[in-house]
Each structure stands twice: as C-alpha cells, then as structure tokens.
Amino acid sequence: MTNKTMTKKISVKGQLVLPSEFRKQLNINSGDEVSVSLNDKDEIVIAKVPTKLDWHNLIKDVPAETVDVDKDGHYDKTKAPNFAKWMKEG
C-alpha cells in the first residue's frame, strides 16, 4: 500500500469524514467499528476493527483436525495430513 495523505477539516462537533478511497481500500462500511489511538509521536491512528466475517475469512482455510502435539512440539503427519499441508504451504 502506498502512503497517501489527505487534508480534511474537523466539524464543529469534532467529526471528520474518512475519504471514500480509504474506506473502499480497507473495506470500511457504514456501521463498521474502527479503533482510534494516539501513538508516541502524537499521531492519531485509525484502524478497522475486524468483523466476524473478517475473522471467518481469515481462518476458513485452517484445517479442522485434532492434532496431538508432543512435549517437543512434534506431531504425526499421517494422523493430521491437512494440518501438515497447511503448516508447510500456509
């Protein structure tokens, strides 16, 4: 993502409108939540809070297998082939 800066005015109520280009790129829609924080450089950082659908899409391809991991962090790849493939290919 290329850094892009826009200058916006704050309303009398302290509100600002996020540019539509930014909302589209980040898939921020009406009703979505954002977090607002102040970093150590006195900059305001606005980030989209992941929705349930975002989390679903993130983990939908994670294999649903029971994986027995021993105390050394090893597992039987023949008993969890989908997990082994996912660990290798991501």
C-alpha positions as CSV (number, residue, x, y, z in Angstrom):
1,M,0.0,0.0,0.0
2,T,1.3,3.4,-1.0
3,N,1.3,6.1,1.7
4,K,-1.3,8.7,0.8
5,T,-2.1,11.8,2.8
6,M,-5.2,14.0,2.6
7,T,-6.1,17.1,4.5
8,K,-9.6,17.1,6.0
9,K,-11.5,19.6,8.1
10,I,-12.8,18.8,11.5
11,S,-16.5,19.7,12.0
12,V,-17.8,21.8,14.9
13,K,-18.7,18.5,16.6
14,G,-15.2,17.2,16.3
15,Q,-16.1,14.8,13.4
16,L,-14.2,14.1,10.3
17,V,-15.2,12.1,7.2
18,L,-12.8,9.3,6.1
19,P,-12.1,9.6,2.4
20,S,-14.1,7.2,0.3
21,E,-10.9,6.0,-1.4
22,F,-9.6,4.9,2.0
23,R,-12.9,3.3,3.1
24,K,-13.1,1.3,-0.1
25,Q,-9.4,0.1,0.1
26,L,-9.9,-1.0,3.7
27,N,-13.5,-2.3,3.1
28,I,-14.9,0.0,5.8
29,N,-18.7,0.3,5.6
30,S,-21.4,2.1,7.5
31,G,-21.8,0.5,10.9
32,D,-18.2,-1.0,11.0
33,E,-16.1,-0.2,14.0
34,V,-12.7,1.5,14.0
35,S,-10.2,1.9,16.7
36,V,-8.7,5.3,17.3
37,S,-5.4,5.7,19.2
38,L,-2.7,8.2,19.8
39,N,0.8,7.0,19.3
40,D,4.0,8.2,20.9
41,K,4.6,10.6,18.0
42,D,1.3,12.4,18.9
43,E,-0.3,11.0,15.7
44,I,-3.8,9.7,15.6
45,V,-4.1,6.2,14.2
46,I,-7.4,4.9,12.9
47,A,-7.7,1.2,12.2
48,K,-10.6,-1.0,11.1
49,V,-11.7,-3.4,13.8
50,P,-12.1,-6.9,12.2
51,T,-15.7,-8.1,11.9
52,K,-16.9,-11.6,12.4
53,L,-16.8,-12.1,8.7
54,D,-13.2,-10.8,8.5
55,W,-12.2,-13.4,11.2
56,H,-14.2,-16.1,9.4
57,N,-12.4,-15.4,6.1
58,L,-9.1,-15.4,7.9
59,I,-9.5,-18.8,9.4
60,K,-11.8,-20.5,7.0
61,D,-8.9,-22.5,5.3
62,V,-7.3,-23.6,8.6
63,P,-7.8,-27.4,8.7
64,A,-10.2,-28.7,11.4
65,E,-8.3,-31.7,12.6
66,T,-7.4,-33.0,16.0
67,V,-3.6,-32.6,16.2
68,D,-1.8,-34.3,19.0
69,V,1.5,-32.4,19.7
70,D,4.0,-34.0,22.0
71,K,6.1,-32.2,24.6
72,D,8.8,-31.5,22.0
73,G,6.3,-29.9,19.5
74,H,6.1,-32.8,17.1
75,Y,3.0,-34.3,15.7
76,D,2.2,-37.3,13.5
77,K,1.7,-36.0,9.9
78,T,-0.1,-39.2,8.9
79,K,-2.8,-38.5,11.5
80,A,-3.2,-34.8,10.6
81,P,-2.4,-34.6,6.9
82,N,-4.4,-31.4,6.3
83,F,-2.7,-29.7,9.2
84,A,0.7,-30.8,7.9
85,K,-0.1,-29.4,4.4
86,W,-1.3,-26.2,5.9
87,M,1.8,-25.8,8.1
88,K,4.0,-26.3,5.0
89,E,2.1,-24.2,2.5
90,G,0.4,-21.7,4.7
